[in-house]
Amino acid sequence: MGALHAGHIALVRLAAKHAERVVVTIFVNPTQFAPHEDFDRYPRVLGQDAVELSGAKVDLVYAPSVEEIYPEGVKQDVVPEGGPASGLESNARPHFFGGVATVVTRLFDHVRPDVAIFGEKDWQQLQVIKTFVAPKFDIPIIPGPTVREEDGLALSSRNRYLSLEDRKKAPALHRVLTESAVLISRGAPVSAVMTSAKHEIEKAGFTVDYVEARHAETLAPATDGHHGPIRLLVAARIGGTRLIDNVAVPHGED
């Protein structure tokens, strides 16, 4: 959606390893914002984004207008239901994945890529696109690892909203998730670990929307004794800023 940072540039460089031509789409999508959310506030800095992209291998920046993406009016026409679209962000932002699936469908239709790159920071979004959108176009989805600050905070365009004091507290999200993932990998009960994680995140100054353990691909809830890959996902607010993050649970340790 623009307001590019080093995490986005890493995705561009990953794309260049998988394709001869790289197209970057920049579009602040109105259908994934609810009326009370930060659509009008979301940073739009296309000139600055172009400078950020100048050092990367980019052949085309596609920055369409709202009218080009939604010529018949702003509305959702792809609404994913069930599977990885269930719970988590769908509970906190019921409109969100309909907007994401709609705009990605239209961008794929306009650009017709051979492969597409999406970041792991938006883990549920990644799984929704892989499940509900990419198969319609037969497009492989390549995930890009989350890029972090030195203190562990995941890079995000919304980090600029953090006050100095909140910025100092923000790395607690990644710290708690990482510690929780290690505990689960060593055999600690998932339910107890996640209850403790919520308490620790709240103690750090956040209001928690969710912090959950899910199967990494289906996003079905991971319970005690779960078999298969696990991802820990969190969304929480500090000050006026909502942050999300996720980590993989390592394979079992001795």
Helices and strands as residue ranges (DSSP letters): H 6-18, E 23-25, G 30-32, H 46-53, E 60-62, H 66-69, G 83-85, H 89-92, H 96-111, E 116-119, H 123-128, I 129-133, H 134-137, E 141-144, G 157-161, H 164-169, H 172-185, H 190-203, E 207-215, E 230-238, E 241-248
